[in-house]
């Protein structure tokens, strides 16, 4: 019976070579993966900064679930449900998206029929609509949304939101109609109904 050889191999393996046209695909795949990791990092940072949701009270006639079931309910990500520092942080992130993506791509010219206010963040309706639009953008531009995700976002979210925001009677109706002469004014909202004793 012969003994196995313990001598180290004398030749090194041939280096693995990738064809040049495959390198472009590899670089593209790597760039997409890096973008996904960054996107997930932003989501994880936002989720980590939010407090644990308070257990919801059951509706009338509804039995309370177990503690485990109540703990699984996600806290609202909607900006109007936030307060204080969390609201300010979310508004700053929204402003970056509005200023550096939404307006440069979809802003169009300001006119009396399509007003815009550079102080949009002071209009509660605008903040609410833009935040909803941004949340949907994050969902529908994610790779999990599939190839038709961006088209769905345009059709179901962007077109309607911009039509409401930039309508002649929308939240910016009393604001800027000329970039050379910026104006800003919050429209008054309906007065609350008087209570029973105030009539």
N, C-alpha and C positions, 0 to 999 in steps of 0.2 A: 504494500500500500504506500502510495507516495504522499509526502507531507505537503500541505499547501504552502505556496510561496509567500514569504513575509516581506519581500522586497517591494519598495514603493514604486509605483509606475514612473517611468522616466519621461513620458511625454505628457504635455498639458492638453486638456480638451480644446477642440476648436471653438473659437468664440461664436456666439449665436448672433446672426445678422438678420436685421429686419429690412425688408425692401423699402425704398424711399416713399413709394405711394402709400404704404401701410403706416408710415410715421405720421402722415397728416391725420389719418383716422385715429391713431393712438393719441395724438396731441388734442384733437377735438374731443375725444372721449374723456381725457384727463381734465380738460377745461370744464366740461359739463359736470363732471364729478366734483370738482373743486367748488363750482357755483352751488351745487346741491348741498354740499357740506356747509358752506357759508349760510345758505338760506335756512337750513335746519338749525344752525347755531343761533341765528337771530330768533327763531321761534322758541328754542329751548331757553335762551336768555330771558325772553319775555315771560314765558311760563314760569320760570324759576323766580322771577321778581314779584309774581302775584301771590297774595296770601291764599291759604287753603280756603276753599269756599265754605261759607257757613251752611250747616245743614238746612235744607229747605223745609218749610212747614208743609205738611200735606194739605191738599185742598179739601174742602168740605166733602165728607163722604168717602174720602180716599184714605186707605190705611197707610200708616207710616211704614217705610221700608226699614231694612236692617241698616246698621251703621255703615257696613261695607257698601251697600247700595247707594246710600246718601253720599259717601265720600267719592264715588265714581262720577258724580255729576260735575261737569266742567264749570268753572267760573266764567262769567261773561267776558268776552274780549272786546265788546262794544264800548267805544270811548265814553258814551254818555253814562255808562254804569261805573266809570272810574271817577276817582276824586283826588284832589291834592296833587302830590308828587307823581303819582301814577298817571293821572290825566296829563300833566305837563310833559312827562316823558313820552307818552303815546302821541301827544300833539306834535312834539318836536320830530318824531319819526315820521308822522304823517306829512308834516310840512316838507321834509326832505323829499318824500315821494312825489308830492304835488309839485314842488318847485323844480325838481330835477328830472322827472319822468313825465308826469301827466301834462303839465302846461307846455313844455317844449314840444311834445308830440301832438297833443290834442287841443291845445289852448285856442287856436284860431284868433282872428282879429276881434277886438272889443268894439262893440257898436251899441246903439240904443236898443236894437232888437236882440243883441247877445251880450249883455253886460257881464262884467267881472269885477271883483273887488280884490285889490292886493292885500287887504286886511280881512280876507275870508275867514281867518281863524277867530274873528270876533262875532261871526254870524253862526249861532248854534245850529241852524238847519244845514248850513254849508258844511260845518264840521261833521255833523252826523252823516250826511250823504257821502261826503268824500271819504270818511272813515269806512263806511260800509263798502264803498267802491274799492278801497285799498285792500280790505280783508278779502274781498272776492278776487281781486287781482292776485293776491298771494296764493289763493287756492287754485285758481284756474291757470296760472303760469307755472305751477309745479309740475314736474314730470309725471306725477301720479294722475294728473288730470287728463293725460293722453294728448294726442296730437291736435284734437279739436278744442282743447281747453281754452286757448286764447280767443278763438272765434266765438265760443260760448260766452266768454267774458264780455267781448265787444257787444254781442247781440243782447244778452240778458241783463247786463249791468251798466256798461259805459254809456251806451246811447241814451238810455232812459235817464240816468243820473245827470248827464250833462244837459239834456233837454230841460230838466227841472231846474237845475242850478242857474243856467244861462237864459232862462225864459225872461221875457220883458217884464213879467209880473212876479218873478222869482225872488229869492232872498237878496239879490244884488240890484233890485229895481231902482233903488235910490242912490246907487253908487256909481262908480266910474263909467263914463261913456267915452272918454277920451284919455288915452295914456298921457297926453301932454298936460291935462288938467285933472289930476286924480281927485276923486271925492269919495267920501265914505260916510254912510249914515245907516244906522240900524232902523228898520221899519218897526213900527209899533205892532204889538200882537193884540189879539182880542182881549178885552177885559174879562176877568173871571166872573162867572155867574154869582149873583148875590146869594148868600145863604138864607135859610128860612127866616131868621130874625132880622135881616137887613132890608126886607121888602117894605 
